[in-house]
Amino acid sequence: MPESEHRQLAQWLNPSRQIDAPLDLGKFKEQLACQAINSRGWRLYLDYGDALFLPLRSPWIRPDQPYTNGLNAIVYLRLLQACEMDVLPPPVLVASLPLWGLPDERLDQVPPLYFRAAWKAAVASQYGQCSVADFTEEVASVSRWFFASRMYENAEPGLLKAGWTALLRRKNEWAMRQEPTTSTIGEFPGDEWNPYIRRVEWGSYRFEALTNAKQLREEGEAMQHCVGSYHNYCRAGARRIYSVRGRKNGKRMATLSLEYSADADGTLNWQCDQLSGLKNAEVLPPDMFLSADAVLRAYFDLPADAFTKPGPSAQATDEVEEEWDCDF
């Protein structure tokens, strides 16, 4: 392969270097070794040269970012070598990376086993009946679930080694659990108002709808805030309250309040009104806010006629809230 096809990476790593300057591949191999590029990574770069990075587009490789292109290229090369494959991944897979929802757009957040599973699935799709568009949609959908749910932080090695089919099945099982289901008063004994969405699990949390005054009082006593007084809001259709629990241990962690109110133009919309911890403490884990947003988005997926328009008592409740003088 002509030496000229191995110059772009060197220029990215040293932007002051002229692109057409002679390159000593032996010394460059030593330089890459200092960047944790092993013999497998070097062989990939030696065989394919700068063409290896062509499918890796914005936001990682951009003409206007000479100082970050090299860093991202090295991270990408480390990912490829960790996958222990002797050929390059299909360009369609690499081109789909911007659709994956990577945290802070960081390539180093991609577990090699996950990328390897997607890599093999991409190759299989090329030999099967799956179109490029269908595969891109599938890999993007599974990846958004994988990273948004933070599974990438504690991914089960067994699941990742099981391959793409296992990941797709796990994602579909999760999606079925998240599908919002409308409920009516009386479906469960003790319901005083329609919970709309009774339960949502997302990430590390479980959101359980509180559907009567007794449950609100118990939540208020356990969390030491005044959500127990919100029963009039809920009966009037202006609020829905959720107890936020640990997904694994069931421990109460926070209380979520969704408010149904009119925008400036009179359109009724749901919004996240409050998310507070014990004694109205500020909720710190960022992933809890992401999970709460997933509950809100589930409400957006329901038809508008599923909701009860806030009744006249909602305004009276506003007046009562001023006397509470507390967030919850």
C-alpha positions in Angstrom: 0.0 0.0 0.0 1.4 3.4 -0.9 3.0 5.3 2.0 0.8 8.4 1.2 -2.2 6.4 2.5 -0.7 6.4 6.0 -0.2 10.1 6.5 -3.5 11.5 7.7 -3.4 9.9 11.2 0.1 11.2 11.7 -1.0 14.7 10.7 -4.0 14.5 13.1 -1.7 13.5 16.0 0.6 16.4 15.1 -1.3 19.2 13.3 1.9 21.1 12.7 3.2 18.3 10.5 2.9 18.7 6.8 0.5 16.1 5.3 3.0 15.2 2.5 6.0 14.9 4.8 7.8 11.6 4.7 6.7 9.1 7.3 8.9 6.5 8.9 6.4 3.6 9.6 8.7 1.9 12.1 8.9 5.0 14.3 5.2 5.7 13.8 4.4 2.2 15.1 6.4 3.0 18.2 4.5 6.3 18.6 1.1 4.4 18.3 2.3 1.8 20.9 2.7 4.7 23.4 -1.0 5.4 22.7 -1.9 1.8 23.7 -2.2 0.6 20.1 -1.1 -3.0 20.1 0.1 -5.3 17.3 -3.5 -6.1 16.2 -4.4 -2.4 16.0 -1.1 -1.6 14.1 -1.8 -4.4 11.7 -5.3 -3.0 10.9 -3.8 0.4 10.3 -0.9 -0.9 8.3 -3.3 -3.0 6.1 -6.0 -0.3 5.6 -4.3 3.0 6.2 -6.2 6.2 6.7 -9.2 4.6 4.8 -9.9 2.9 8.1 -11.3 6.2 9.4 -13.4 7.3 6.4 -16.7 6.0 7.8 -16.0 7.7 11.1 -17.7 11.0 10.6 -18.8 14.0 12.7 -18.8 14.6 15.6 -15.5 12.6 15.9 -13.7 13.4 12.7 -14.2 16.9 11.4 -11.9 19.1 9.2 -12.3 22.0 11.6 -11.1 19.9 14.7 -7.4 19.1 14.0 -6.6 18.7 17.7 -9.4 16.2 18.5 -9.5 14.1 15.3 -6.3 12.3 16.3 -7.6 11.5 19.8 -10.9 10.2 18.5 -9.1 8.2 15.8 -6.9 6.5 18.5 -9.9 5.7 20.6 -11.6 4.2 17.6 -8.6 2.1 16.7 -8.4 0.8 20.3 -12.0 -0.2 20.0 -11.4 -2.1 16.8 -8.4 -3.9 18.2 -10.3 -4.9 21.4 -13.0 -6.5 19.2 -10.3 -8.9 18.0 -11.6 -9.0 14.4 -9.1 -9.2 11.5 -11.1 -7.1 9.1 -12.8 -3.7 9.3 -16.4 -3.3 10.4 -19.0 -2.6 7.6 -19.0 1.1 6.8 -22.8 1.2 7.4 -22.2 0.2 11.1 -19.6 2.8 11.7 -21.7 5.5 9.9 -24.6 4.7 12.3 -22.6 5.6 15.4 -24.0 9.2 15.6 -27.4 7.6 16.0 -26.5 5.5 19.0 -26.9 8.2 21.7 -23.4 7.8 23.1 -23.0 9.6 26.5 -21.3 12.9 25.8 -20.6 11.5 22.3 -17.6 9.6 23.7 -16.5 6.6 21.7 -14.6 5.2 24.7 -18.0 4.5 26.3 -18.7 1.7 23.7 -18.0 -1.7 25.3 -15.9 -3.8 22.8 -18.2 -6.8 23.2 -21.2 -4.7 22.3 -19.5 -3.3 19.2 -18.4 -6.8 18.2 -22.0 -8.1 18.5 -23.2 -5.2 16.3 -20.3 -5.8 13.9 -21.2 -9.4 13.4 -24.9 -8.5 13.0 -24.0 -6.0 10.3 -22.0 -8.6 8.4 -24.9 -11.1 8.7 -27.4 -8.5 7.4 -25.2 -8.0 4.3 -25.6 -11.7 3.5 -29.3 -11.9 4.5 -32.4 -10.2 3.5 -32.1 -7.2 5.7 -31.8 -3.9 3.9 -29.2 -1.3 4.9 -31.9 1.1 6.1 -33.6 -1.6 8.2 -30.3 -2.7 9.8 -29.4 1.0 10.6 -32.7 1.5 12.2 -32.4 -1.6 14.2 -28.9 -1.0 15.5 -29.7 2.6 16.3 -32.8 1.6 18.2 -31.0 -1.1 20.3 -28.0 1.2 20.9 -30.2 4.1 22.1 -31.8 1.7 24.6 -28.4 0.3 25.6 -26.9 3.7 26.4 -30.0 5.6 27.6 -30.7 2.8 30.2 -27.0 2.9 31.2 -26.6 -0.8 30.6 -23.2 0.0 29.1 -21.9 0.8 32.6 -22.7 -2.7 34.1 -23.3 -4.7 31.0 -23.5 -8.5 31.6 -20.6 -10.1 29.8 -22.8 -13.2 29.2 -25.4 -11.1 27.5 -22.9 -9.3 25.2 -21.2 -12.6 24.4 -24.5 -14.1 23.5 -24.6 -11.9 20.5 -26.9 -9.4 18.8 -30.0 -11.6 18.9 -29.9 -11.7 22.7 -29.4 -8.0 22.9 -32.4 -7.4 20.5 -34.5 -9.7 22.5 -33.6 -8.0 25.8 -34.4 -4.6 24.3 -37.8 -5.8 23.0 -38.6 -7.3 26.4 -37.8 -3.9 28.0 -39.9 -2.1 25.4 -42.9 -4.2 26.2 -42.6 -3.3 29.9 -42.4 0.4 29.0 -45.5 0.4 26.8 -47.9 2.8 28.4 -51.2 1.2 29.3 -54.3 3.2 30.2 -56.2 2.2 33.3 -59.6 3.0 34.5 -60.8 3.7 38.1 -62.0 0.5 39.6 -59.6 -1.8 37.6 -57.7 -2.2 40.9 -59.4 -2.0 44.3 -58.7 1.2 46.0 -58.2 3.4 42.9 -59.6 6.9 43.5 -58.3 8.4 40.2 -57.1 7.0 36.9 -53.4 6.4 37.1 -53.1 6.6 33.2 -49.7 4.8 33.5 -49.5 2.6 36.5 -45.8 1.6 36.5 -42.7 2.4 34.6 -39.2 0.9 34.9 -36.3 2.8 33.5 -32.6 2.4 34.2 -32.1 1.9 38.0 -35.6 3.1 39.0 -39.2 2.0 39.2 -42.0 4.6 39.1 -45.2 3.4 40.9 -48.3 5.5 40.5 -50.1 6.6 43.7 -53.8 6.2 43.0 -55.6 7.2 46.3 -55.3 9.5 49.2 -54.0 6.7 51.5 -51.0 6.0 49.3 -50.2 9.7 49.1 -50.3 10.0 52.9 -48.0 6.9 53.2 -45.6 8.5 50.6 -45.6 11.8 52.5 -44.9 10.1 55.8 -42.1 8.0 54.4 -40.5 10.8 52.5 -41.2 13.5 55.1 -42.9 16.0 52.8 -46.5 17.1 52.3 -47.4 15.1 49.1 -50.2 13.6 51.2 -52.1 16.8 50.7 -52.2 16.4 46.9 -55.3 14.2 46.7 -57.5 17.1 45.6 -55.1 17.8 42.7 -55.1 14.2 41.7 -58.9 13.9 41.9 -59.3 17.0 39.8 -57.0 15.6 37.1 -54.3 18.2 37.5 -51.6 16.0 38.9 -50.3 12.5 38.9 -47.9 11.4 41.6 -45.3 8.6 41.4 -43.2 7.0 44.1 -39.7 6.5 42.8 -38.2 3.3 44.0 -34.9 1.4 43.5 -35.5 -1.1 40.7 -33.7 -3.9 42.5 -34.3 -3.2 46.2 -37.7 -1.4 46.1 -36.3 1.4 48.4 -38.1 4.7 48.2 -35.8 7.3 46.7 -37.8 10.2 45.5 -41.3 11.5 44.6 -42.3 12.6 41.1 -45.2 15.0 40.4 -46.5 15.5 36.9 -48.8 18.5 36.3 -51.5 18.8 33.6 -52.0 22.5 32.9 -52.6 24.9 30.1 -49.8 26.6 28.1 -49.9 30.3 27.2 -52.1 29.4 24.1 -54.5 27.3 26.2 -53.2 23.9 25.1 -53.2 21.4 27.9 -49.9 19.6 28.4 -48.1 17.4 30.9 -44.9 18.6 32.5 -42.6 17.5 35.2 -43.6 19.6 38.2 -41.4 18.3 41.0 -38.9 15.6 41.7 -37.7 15.6 45.3 -36.0 13.2 47.7 -36.3 12.8 51.4 -37.5 16.0 53.2 -37.7 17.7 49.8 -33.9 17.2 49.3 -32.6 17.9 45.9 -32.4 14.8 43.7 -28.7 14.4 42.7 -28.3 11.3 40.4 -28.6 12.7 36.8 -29.9 9.3 35.6 -33.0 9.8 37.9 -33.9 12.9 35.9 -33.5 11.0 32.7 -35.7 8.2 34.0 -38.4 10.7 35.2 -38.3 12.2 31.7 -39.0 8.8 30.3 -42.2 8.7 32.4 -43.2 12.1 31.1 -42.6 11.0 27.5 -44.8 8.0 28.1 -47.6 10.4 28.8 -47.0 12.2 25.6 -47.5 8.8 23.8 -51.0 8.5 25.1 -53.9 10.1 23.1 -55.1 13.4 24.4 -58.6 12.1 25.0 -57.2 9.6 27.5 -56.8 12.3 30.1 -59.4 13.9 32.3 -59.5 17.7 31.8 -58.7 19.4 35.1 -61.9 20.2 36.9 -63.0 23.3 38.8 -61.6 22.0 42.0 -58.1 22.3 40.6 -58.2 26.1 41.0 -59.4 25.7 44.6 -56.5 23.4 45.2 -54.1 26.1 43.9 -55.3 28.3 46.7 -54.8 25.5 49.3 -51.2 24.9 48.0 -50.3 28.5 48.9 -51.1 27.7 52.5 -48.9 24.6 52.5 -45.8 26.7 51.9 -43.7 23.7 50.8 -42.7 22.0 47.6 -44.5 18.8 48.5 
